[in-house]
Amino acid sequence: MAVSVSGQQVTFSPPPGAAGLIGDMTDWRKREPLPVVSGAPLTLTLPRGAWVEYAWVDAAGEPFADPDNEQKSLNPWWPYPRAVVVGEYARHRLWGRPEATRRGTAHRLSWDGEVFAGKRRAIVHLPYGYAGKPLPIYYVQDGVAFYRLGRLGEALDRALEAGEVEEAALVFVEPGDRNKEYYLNDRYLEFLTREVFPQVEGPLATPSVRGLWGASLGGLISLYLGSQHPKLFGRVVSHSGALIARPGATSSDGVIDTTTAGEWLRDELTRRPPTHLRTSLDTGTLEWLTGPNRRLAGLLADLRLEHQYREYPSGHNWVTWREALPEALLYIQGQDLQRQAGAEHGAAGSHSSL
């Protein structure tokens, strides 16, 4: 038996060749693997209702999939994560509804990059029957993953058909080198304004307000640019934002630092509160970014800025974000925003789910 669950006790039985266990419980490679001693099972206490992803490592530290567990994750980067559910993982009610009958239209863009070299791609999701009126436009980082794994366009279609949100356009922007582009890089704004905005705004849609949306490093760059440029952006959604970051911070081998760089952006927002933003934050409780996201949400609450903050009993993965994005959508694009349209760039009231 690969994994057994009893209440909140989860027992992982190592297969032959396993020397350690990594996953959400170790923040993958950010902490040392949990050692396998003499082939004995490892028992952990994990949050009730958690979706937990993991892998085994061999004696050389190389990860491999649990051969006895067929439950794969939605991880687009690694082939080896497997998953276990502690009890029953709650799906958002939006996913329990029938698919929308009036679906948005997708327009695919492709061009040769100028700010960042290489072929660039984006998918623009417009509401069913869109006729060109001004509407919020959200620029979504890690676009293909949000489009295919997160199913954000599908979530918007379902919420629109249910009458729970206002119309919006989603621009799913695919990165080249996401570490380089998203790690507090001001050139990413130049990329958006020079290369993406002109292909969307006017030719395909008319913005009433712009938003930024992302997960992990995509959440970091969304919060950074959204907070720094009030004339361009009025809304931000961040899932598990990589808030341990500082401009130029890298390890000795040149890898960006998301573990020891400190919470530079929170310090910046303390000095320059983003009073123009409506912000949705969420994070999993099984990841190294839980504390930084809680502290940023606490700052927004202390400053009485308009926001929501939610936590989910899972880790830094696409299942967490897929289940979180419907609630973020309902908050950031809900029906009540119509009466607040005139306050997009003014001082905002307090809204917190701390």
PEJO-V515331 format. One record per backbone hydrogen bond with DSSP energy under -1.0 kcal/mol. NH is the residue of the N-H (numbers start at 1). CO is the residue of the C=O. If there is no record, write none. Layout:
<<NH | CO> <NH | CO>>
//
This chain:
<<4 | 11> <6 | 9> <9 | 6> <10 | 44> <11 | 4> <12 | 42> <13 | 2> <18 | 15> <19 | 57> <20 | 57> <21 | 34> <22 | 55> <24 | 53> <26 | 23> <28 | 23> <30 | 27> <34 | 21> <36 | 19> <40 | 37> <42 | 12> <44 | 10> <46 | 8> <49 | 86> <50 | 47> <52 | 84> <54 | 82> <55 | 22> <56 | 64> <57 | 20> <58 | 62> <61 | 58> <64 | 56> <69 | 66> <72 | 70> <82 | 54> <83 | 71> <84 | 52> <86 | 50> <87 | 85> <95 | 92> <105 | 126> <107 | 124> <109 | 122> <111 | 120> <113 | 118> <120 | 111> <122 | 109> <123 | 172> <124 | 107> <125 | 170> <126 | 105> <130 | 127> <135 | 206> <137 | 209> <138 | 169> <139 | 211> <140 | 171> <141 | 213> <143 | 173> <146 | 142> <147 | 143> <148 | 144> <149 | 145> <150 | 145> <152 | 146> <155 | 151> <156 | 152> <157 | 153> <158 | 154> <159 | 155> <160 | 156> <161 | 157> <162 | 158> <163 | 160> <164 | 159> <166 | 333> <169 | 136> <170 | 125> <171 | 138> <172 | 123> <173 | 140> <173 | 171> <174 | 121> <181 | 177> <182 | 178> <183 | 179> <184 | 182> <188 | 185> <190 | 186> <191 | 187> <192 | 188> <193 | 189> <194 | 190> <195 | 191> <196 | 191> <197 | 192> <199 | 196> <200 | 196> <200 | 197> <201 | 197> <202 | 205> <204 | 200> <205 | 200> <208 | 135> <211 | 137> <212 | 235> <213 | 139> <214 | 237> <216 | 239> <218 | 215> <220 | 216> <221 | 217> <222 | 218> <223 | 219> <224 | 220> <225 | 221> <226 | 222> <227 | 223> <228 | 224> <229 | 225> <232 | 229> <233 | 229> <234 | 210> <235 | 210> <236 | 278> <237 | 212> <238 | 280> <239 | 214> <240 | 282> <242 | 216> <243 | 241> <245 | 243> <245 | 262> <249 | 246> <251 | 255> <254 | 251> <257 | 249> <264 | 245> <267 | 263> <268 | 264> <269 | 265> <270 | 266> <271 | 267> <272 | 268> <275 | 273> <277 | 274> <278 | 234> <279 | 306> <280 | 236> <281 | 308> <282 | 238> <283 | 310> <285 | 312> <286 | 314> <290 | 287> <293 | 289> <294 | 290> <295 | 291> <296 | 292> <297 | 293> <298 | 294> <299 | 295> <300 | 296> <301 | 297> <302 | 298> <303 | 299> <304 | 301> <305 | 300> <307 | 351> <308 | 279> <310 | 281> <312 | 283> <314 | 312> <317 | 315> <321 | 317> <322 | 318> <323 | 319> <324 | 320> <325 | 321> <328 | 324> <329 | 325> <330 | 326> <331 | 327> <332 | 328> <333 | 329> <335 | 164> <337 | 334> <338 | 335> <340 | 337> <343 | 340> <344 | 341> <346 | 343>>
//
